[in-house]
Amino acid sequence: MKQVTKAVILAAGRGTRMKELTDELPKPMVRVKGTPILESIVRGLVANGVERILIVVGWRKEVIFDHFGDGSGFGCAIEYVEQIVQDGTGRVVELAKEFAGADPFILSYGDILVPPSSYAPLVDCAGVDGKLTVKIAEDVRKGGAVFIENGYVTDLIEKPGEGQPTSPYYNAGIYAFSPRIFDYTAKLELSPRGEYELTDAIAAQVRDGLKIEAVELAGDWADVRDPEVLRELNEG
């Protein structure tokens, strides 16, 4: 894959665990130390050479439109697509197919907060079919366990339960993909949780021998999943 200049941010969810905080806002527009999470993501991507961003919107989409507009005020071009049916992270990626075209792209969930430097390893994808970020010492039962050998992903298990294999590597929710990912999202079947899971598509790529590099994030990382995490970030 070549240098990455496109990014996709998933920002359609309401974030029900945020309770009344997201009655009027999409979850990615909740503020951490005065700045919306989504703005921090956009600025971090732009600081690493990303020029075009597609934001997948849904709940209270007008709040995002009003804040970002066409992106010119943030040093990039921003486009939007609406997710109508909330049926999982695998299907939502398909909404980016036309935007990506033949180019690789970074994908981030809209509630993952990292310093700008965390995006730097993802914009250079020479020699690999994709990249997946991981953190150590997170509770993999809340997200995904990533299995790694010689720097490459060998398997992923979403929210492993009792008796399932586990790993010290937690899926950090930021990726770089080649357009080949769409071949795999198109073939997804419903998971036991009743959703189309992006991690199932990545695991299928790995089984087919594609090279998905694991990138360990060294700096701060936060999945702003609930009011407790938000409070800790704002008080820290």
C-alpha positions as CSV (number, residue, x, y, z in Angstrom):
1,M,0.0,0.0,0.0
2,K,1.1,3.6,-0.6
3,Q,1.1,6.6,1.6
4,V,-2.3,7.1,3.2
5,T,-4.0,10.5,2.7
6,K,-7.6,9.4,3.4
7,A,-9.3,8.6,6.6
8,V,-12.8,7.4,7.7
9,I,-14.2,8.1,11.1
10,L,-17.2,6.2,12.5
11,A,-19.4,8.8,14.3
12,A,-22.9,7.6,13.8
13,G,-23.7,6.2,17.2
14,R,-25.7,7.9,20.0
15,G,-23.7,6.3,22.8
16,T,-26.5,5.2,25.1
17,R,-24.0,4.5,27.9
18,M,-23.4,8.3,28.0
19,K,-27.1,8.7,29.1
20,E,-28.3,12.3,29.0
21,L,-24.9,13.6,27.8
22,T,-25.8,12.5,24.3
23,D,-29.5,13.5,24.3
24,E,-28.5,16.5,22.1
25,L,-25.1,15.4,20.8
26,P,-23.6,12.4,18.9
27,K,-21.2,10.7,21.3
28,P,-18.1,11.7,19.3
29,M,-19.0,15.4,19.9
30,V,-18.8,15.1,23.7
31,R,-16.0,17.4,24.9
32,V,-12.8,16.3,26.6
33,K,-11.0,19.3,28.2
34,G,-13.1,21.7,26.1
35,T,-12.6,20.0,22.7
36,P,-15.0,17.5,21.0
37,I,-13.4,14.0,20.7
38,L,-14.1,14.1,17.0
39,E,-12.3,17.4,16.5
40,S,-9.2,15.9,18.3
41,I,-9.3,12.9,15.9
42,V,-9.6,15.2,12.8
43,R,-6.8,17.4,13.9
44,G,-4.5,14.5,14.7
45,L,-5.1,12.9,11.3
46,V,-4.5,16.2,9.5
47,A,-1.3,16.7,11.4
48,N,0.0,13.4,9.9
49,G,-0.8,14.2,6.3
50,V,-4.4,13.1,5.9
51,E,-6.1,15.4,3.4
52,R,-9.5,13.9,2.9
53,I,-11.8,12.6,5.6
54,L,-15.1,10.8,5.4
55,I,-17.2,11.0,8.6
56,V,-20.0,8.4,9.0
57,V,-22.8,10.2,10.7
58,G,-26.2,9.2,12.2
59,W,-27.6,10.4,15.5
60,R,-27.8,14.3,15.7
61,K,-25.7,14.5,12.5
62,E,-26.4,18.2,12.1
63,V,-24.2,18.9,15.1
64,I,-21.3,17.4,13.2
65,F,-22.2,19.2,10.0
66,D,-22.4,22.5,11.8
67,H,-19.1,22.1,13.5
68,F,-16.9,20.8,10.7
69,G,-18.6,22.0,7.5
70,D,-16.5,21.1,4.4
71,G,-13.4,20.8,6.6
72,S,-11.6,23.8,5.2
73,G,-11.4,25.3,8.6
74,F,-9.5,22.2,9.8
75,G,-7.0,21.9,6.9
76,C,-8.7,19.1,5.1
77,A,-11.7,18.2,2.9
78,I,-14.5,16.5,4.8
79,E,-17.3,14.5,3.3
80,Y,-20.2,12.7,5.0
81,V,-22.2,9.6,4.6
82,E,-25.2,8.6,6.8
83,Q,-25.5,5.2,8.5
84,I,-29.2,4.4,8.4
85,V,-29.2,0.9,10.0
86,Q,-27.0,0.3,13.0
87,D,-26.0,-3.3,12.3
88,G,-22.4,-3.5,13.2
89,T,-18.9,-2.2,12.5
90,G,-18.4,-4.5,9.5
91,R,-21.3,-3.2,7.5
92,V,-20.6,0.5,8.3
93,V,-17.2,0.2,6.7
94,E,-18.9,-0.6,3.4
95,L,-20.2,2.9,3.3
96,A,-16.6,4.1,2.7
97,K,-16.1,2.0,-0.5
98,E,-16.8,4.8,-3.0
99,F,-14.8,7.3,-0.9
100,A,-11.8,5.0,-0.7
101,G,-11.7,4.0,-4.4
102,A,-8.4,2.4,-5.1
103,D,-6.6,4.1,-2.2
104,P,-5.7,2.9,1.3
105,F,-7.3,4.7,4.3
106,I,-7.1,5.0,8.0
107,L,-10.2,4.1,10.0
108,S,-11.0,5.2,13.5
109,Y,-13.9,4.8,15.8
110,G,-15.2,8.2,16.8
111,D,-14.7,7.8,20.5
112,I,-11.0,6.8,20.5
113,L,-8.8,9.6,21.9
114,V,-5.1,9.4,21.2
115,P,-2.3,12.0,20.8
116,P,-1.6,13.0,17.2
117,S,1.7,11.0,17.2
118,S,-0.3,7.8,17.4
119,Y,-1.5,8.2,13.8
120,A,2.0,8.5,12.4
121,P,2.7,4.7,12.0
122,L,-0.5,4.3,10.1
123,V,0.1,6.7,7.2
124,D,3.0,4.6,5.8
125,C,1.6,1.2,4.7
126,A,4.4,0.1,2.4
127,G,4.7,-3.7,2.2
128,V,1.6,-4.6,4.2
129,D,-2.1,-5.2,3.5
130,G,-3.2,-3.3,6.6
131,K,-2.4,-2.2,10.1
132,L,-4.2,-2.7,13.4
133,T,-3.3,-0.8,16.6
134,V,-3.1,-2.5,20.0
135,K,-2.7,-1.5,23.6
136,I,-1.3,-3.7,26.4
137,A,-2.9,-4.1,29.8
138,E,-6.5,-3.3,28.8
139,D,-9.4,-5.6,29.7
140,V,-9.8,-7.6,26.4
141,R,-13.2,-8.8,27.6
142,K,-14.5,-5.2,27.0
143,G,-13.2,-5.1,23.4
144,G,-11.1,-7.5,21.4
145,A,-8.2,-9.8,22.0
146,V,-5.5,-9.6,19.3
147,F,-3.0,-12.4,18.7
148,I,0.3,-11.5,17.3
149,E,3.4,-13.3,16.0
150,N,6.5,-11.6,14.6
151,G,4.7,-8.3,14.5
152,Y,1.7,-9.5,12.5
153,V,-1.8,-10.3,13.5
154,T,-2.6,-14.0,13.6
155,D,-6.1,-13.9,15.0
156,L,-8.7,-11.7,16.7
157,I,-11.4,-12.6,19.1
158,E,-14.1,-10.1,19.9
159,K,-14.9,-9.8,23.6
160,P,-13.6,-13.3,24.5
161,G,-15.7,-15.1,27.1
162,E,-14.9,-17.7,29.7
163,G,-12.9,-20.6,28.3
164,Q,-11.8,-18.7,25.1
165,P,-8.2,-18.0,24.4
166,T,-6.9,-14.6,25.5
167,S,-4.1,-12.2,24.8
168,P,-2.3,-9.3,26.4
169,Y,-3.0,-7.2,23.3
170,Y,-6.2,-5.2,23.2
171,N,-7.7,-3.9,19.9
172,A,-7.2,-0.2,20.1
173,G,-9.8,0.7,17.5
174,I,-7.7,2.5,14.9
175,Y,-6.7,0.8,11.6
176,A,-5.2,1.3,8.2
177,F,-6.8,-0.7,5.4
178,S,-6.2,-1.4,1.7
179,P,-9.4,-1.5,-0.5
180,R,-9.2,-5.3,-0.2
181,I,-11.0,-5.0,3.1
182,F,-14.2,-4.4,1.1
183,D,-14.0,-7.9,-0.4
184,Y,-14.2,-9.2,3.2
185,T,-16.9,-6.9,4.6
186,A,-19.1,-7.8,1.7
187,K,-19.0,-11.5,2.8
188,L,-19.6,-11.0,6.5
189,E,-22.2,-13.0,8.3
190,L,-24.0,-12.1,11.5
191,S,-21.8,-12.8,14.6
192,P,-23.2,-14.5,17.7
193,R,-23.9,-10.9,19.0
194,G,-26.2,-10.3,16.1
195,E,-24.0,-7.8,14.3
196,Y,-21.6,-7.7,11.3
197,E,-18.2,-7.4,13.0
198,L,-15.3,-5.6,11.4
199,T,-13.0,-7.9,13.4
200,D,-14.4,-10.9,11.6
201,A,-13.4,-9.4,8.3
202,I,-9.9,-8.7,9.5
203,A,-9.6,-12.3,10.9
204,A,-10.6,-13.6,7.5
205,Q,-7.9,-11.5,5.8
206,V,-5.4,-13.0,8.2
207,R,-6.6,-16.5,7.5
208,D,-6.2,-15.9,3.7
209,G,-2.5,-14.9,4.3
210,L,-2.8,-11.1,4.0
211,K,-0.2,-9.2,6.1
212,I,-1.9,-7.2,8.8
213,E,0.8,-5.5,10.9
214,A,0.2,-4.9,14.6
215,V,1.1,-1.4,15.8
216,E,1.5,-1.0,19.6
217,L,0.4,2.5,20.7
218,A,2.9,3.9,23.2
219,G,1.2,7.1,24.2
220,D,-2.1,7.9,26.0
221,W,-5.2,6.0,24.7
222,A,-8.8,6.3,25.8
223,D,-12.0,4.6,24.7
224,V,-14.4,7.2,25.9
225,R,-17.1,4.6,26.4
226,D,-19.0,5.9,29.4
227,P,-19.4,8.9,31.8
228,E,-16.9,7.5,34.2
229,V,-14.1,7.5,31.6
230,L,-15.2,11.0,30.5
231,R,-15.0,12.3,34.0
232,E,-11.5,10.8,34.6
233,L,-10.2,12.4,31.4
234,N,-11.7,15.8,32.2
235,E,-10.3,15.7,35.8
236,G,-6.9,14.3,34.8
